[in-house]
Amino acid sequence: MEERKTIFDYIGQVFGTFGMSIAILNVFCWLFGEEAKELSTMFAFGAEGLSSHTMMQYLLTSALIVGERYLFFSDAFIKKMSIPLRTAGMFAVTAISIVVCIVIFDWFPADVWQAWAMFFLSFGVCSGLGVAITGIRERAENRKMEAALERLKRESENT
């Protein structure tokens, strides 16, 4: 039985996604901020950090990503689609959403192919890590459930 989600679950996921995004972006500021200062609005302050405009843009992007995740992984909208197809669909829609944000918010020059290459590389790495971490967490949860089921079986046999 799937637990019903509330608006507070959604908000928690948005801020979790936002927090990870901002942490990664701050590392990028520290590493590349001075060089990227002239190319990107995200790095307007160079290695000093992020502007409130950039952080609000990332908060909006985080809300979009979590909404897309809800759309693809709850049965409220999509009832009969395999997990791999849901995952692929979510990644495709998320990539498109981020591309739209890149263009609208001018995160980097849209006519520089190297910037796009780096974006897709980082998107791929982050997506891969997310899938790997989710898989590890799911396997750990399944092991706990199997252990609990075995305990229940033993207890019912002993009574």
ABEGO torsion letter per residue (X at the ends): XBBBBBAAAAAAAAAAAAAAAAAAAAAAAAAAAAAAAAABAAAAAEAAEBBAAAAAAAAAAAAAAAAAAAAAABAAABABBBAAAAAAAAAAAAAAAAAAAAAAAGABBAABAAAAAAAAAAAAAAAAAAAAAAAAAAAAAAAAAAAAAAAAAAAAAAX
